[in-house]
Amino acid sequence: MGMFYKVPIRGVTWGAPEFRAIARATFVGPPKDAVPELAAYLEQQYGGRAILVNSGRSAVELALRRLRRQTNQPHPSVLTPSLICRAVPDKIVAADLTPVFYDISPNLSPSVESLRHAIRPDTIAVVFPYLYGKVVPVEGVATFCKQAGIALIEDCAASFLLPYPTGSLSGAHGDYVIFSFQRGKTTVAGGGGALGDRTATPYSYEVTNWAPGELRKLHLSKMTFMLEEVFLRTGYLLQRTVGLPQDFFRSTMEQVREISPLDCGLVLTQMEKWPAIVAGRERVLRRYASNLAGNPHLHLPQCLDGGFATRVFVKFSGAISDRPRPHEWTSAVADYMRGKGIEVHMPYFPVHRMSGFAQYSGSELPVTDEFYQSLLEIPAQPSLQDDEIDYVCECLIQAAATSLETPPAVLSRLATHQSDESA
């Protein structure tokens, strides 16, 4: 757990407003106007209809179900990057569609060139995700899809409220737009998601309502979420002694349900804090980029074009992990960083390499195959202090020197550069 790390990865920016919202919903009742207020915001900002659901994966499922019902082809294909949350290709298969995988770019975003080459005669949709909150231009993809009669599912699960390079909010071009408010996203409510539907034809989405007793269980799930994500020490002690409250949200993630009013209220609360959150993340990213500039074995792929990201990855010049299966890996670099008290995570495991998706493997995905073994997620929460960032960078440089055998003379120059930048 994060409580044992000197520099943990914190996925939430919760404070007193979120605590008050949960307490009020639990003991008094959830905000009555939160659901229509969030729906109205999404429809005003993005156009079309907003269908508020219990998770981002539910939003994906609704879009794919609709697309499947619109075609008579036996198993039409849907394009998706392989370096993505497995829930997306799982939903594609569950909708009786065929996943076709395409590659990513060196800046850790979907490769437009690979996407174009992966198009097949039976392709009915393209999933274009902003991986880890890295937003890139999508106008060309939208135009290409429209000309080819292919639906564009713009996956903004990790980029809600983040803008394109032009300044407008991401999510402005897809026929369908996916939002998520779960762990690791830009705006975290601990649950909830939304589907934006810009298609002109009417359609009735099937979404199950919560019973009053189920909503009470969802409120208890927020208590679990706070203990796990915010009050780490208290949560750990309770887990060891009496156990945590049942997390009802996890047990219902695969069901397509409506969003809870509490989740809507928490999203709206986080949105008010968004300018401060993004400013803090930008500061953290700038210091990382400055400290690691010029290192021959370390770079930040998400910053190649001056971009922004909500979860930050360092790419090593060579493989730093052995990952034979999704949940099996060994990495001397990760072990070193954790031994120094720094929490680090691995990126997504490529779906095309999973045994359950071997039958769908097609063209080669060289960047994906390289990146999943050479990336390491590092702490990037807005609350990080400069000395914590500097400490992470020092340990990264040492880890790279040890694992990739950087010459001592280069290390000396890098250490001098980092010292000057920090001063």
Secondary structure, DSSP 4 states (H G I P E B T S, - for coil): -GGG-SB--------HHHHHHHHHHHHT---TTHHHHHHHHHHHHH-SEEEEES-HHHHHHHHHHHHHHT---SS-EEEEESSS-THHHHHHHHTT-EEEEE-B-TTSSB-HHHHHHH--TTEEEEEEE-GGG-----HHHHHHHHHHT-EEEEE-TTTTTPBPTTSSBS-SS-SEEEEE-STTSSS--SS-EEEEE--SS------BPPPHHHHHHHHHHHHHHHHHHT-HHHHHHHHHHT-PPP-HHHHTTTS-BBPPHHHHHHHHHHHHHHHHHHHHHHHHHHHHHHHHTT-SSEE-GGGTTS---SSEEEEESS---EEEETTEEE-HHHHHHHHTTB--B--PPPGGGSGGGGGG--S--HHHHHHTTTEEEE---TT--HHHHHHHHHHHHHHHHHHHT--HHHHHHHHHHHHHHH-
